[in-house]
Structures are given as structure tokens and as C-alpha cells.
Amino acid sequence: MTHRYPGPQSPLILLVDDVDDNVEVYTQFFLHNGWRTASSSNGEDALRQAANLKPDLIVLDLGMPIMDGWEVTRRLRANPVTSGIPIVALTGHVFPEARKRAKEAGVDEYLTKPCLPADLAAAVSRHLPRR
């Protein structure tokens, strides 16, 4: 297995999840794949970080405190600074209605937890802007 450690020009992924263990696992996984990471544990902070950091991609949980991922997505899409950032929803919401609402809000891809690391890496790779 090859490790690609991120450099300053590596893609930046904003990981938004309110479960610390998820943040830790996904952060290590992203670093292993050569992607820089930032994280947020709630929707309001995610909006601030997205506007300030302008990440290359956002991995977003939908069920969070303060502001859920559906509303975060709608606000990201409405803001000209963040409207073009790809969003991969990674969530425990498995019902078709949740997927439909997420797509309508503007997510680019919808994955359910538990998600195999290879599936998450493939989704991220599909949506990272080409450099």
C-alpha cells in the first residue's frame, strides 16, 4: 500500500461531522490518500470554514446539531463564494426521501454509513477539481 502524504498544493477537504470518532478516522484516511483536511462539527461552523478556506471539496454529514446538512448545502449553494464546491454527503440517513432531499439541496454525491474507505475515496476523486 502506497502512502501519499499531502503537501501544500494537495487538495483540501472540509470534513463536517459531529461524531469525533468519524472525524478522526476520515481525517487519517484522507491524509493517507494525500489530501489535506480541515474539520467542523456543526453546520454554522462549516459555513464559516467553507467561506474562509474555500476547500476543494466538502464531505458532509446530514444529521448534525445547530444546522443540519441539508440546510448547510442549500446555504453553500446560495453563496457565490462556495456555490461551486463539490459536496459529498456521507450520512446514516438511508431512506430514499433523505437522498432526494439532499440531491434537491445540491449535493453532488450521496453515500451512506457505514461506507467502505475505497468507495469514499472513489467518490472524493470523482468530484475533486482537476488540477
Secondary structure, DSSP 8 states (H G I E B T S, - for coil): -------TTS-EEEEE-S-HHHHHHHHHHHHHTT-EEEEESSHHHHHHHHHHH--SEEEE-SS-SSS-HHHHHHHHHHSTTTTTS-EEEEES--SHHHHHHHHHHT-SEEEESS--HHHHHHHHHHHS---
